[in-house]
């Protein structure tokens, strides 16, 4: 990540990290569940 905004970027970085974690978790939970289902089927 390139920090151009300085102080303004630091305030948003925490929110952005939280949003990114939520997005990643929403993306990965079905993916992990699909892997578990495949493992149980096989």
C-alpha positions in Angstrom: 0.0 0.0 0.0 1.3 3.5 -0.9 0.6 6.1 1.7 0.1 9.5 -0.1 -2.5 11.2 2.2 -0.5 11.1 5.4 -2.8 11.7 8.4 -6.0 11.4 6.4 -4.9 8.0 5.1 -4.1 6.7 8.6 -7.6 7.5 9.9 -9.1 5.5 6.9 -6.6 2.7 7.0 -8.2 1.1 10.1 -11.7 1.2 8.5 -10.3 -0.1 5.2 -8.6 -3.0 7.0 -11.8 -3.9 8.8 -13.8 -3.7 5.5 -11.2 -5.8 3.7 -11.2 -8.4 6.4 -15.1 -8.6 6.3 -14.9 -8.9 2.5 -12.3 -11.6 2.7 -14.2 -13.5 5.3 -17.4 -13.3 3.3 -15.5 -14.5 0.2 -13.6 -17.3 2.0 -16.3 -18.8 4.2 -18.3 -20.3 1.3 -15.1 -21.4 -0.3 -13.9 -23.2 2.8 -17.4 -24.8 3.3 -17.2 -26.0 -0.3 -13.8 -27.6 0.3 -15.2 -29.3 3.4 -18.2 -30.6 1.5 -15.9 -31.9 -1.3 -13.7 -33.6 1.3 -16.7 -35.3 3.0 -18.2 -36.4 -0.4 -14.8 -37.9 -1.5 
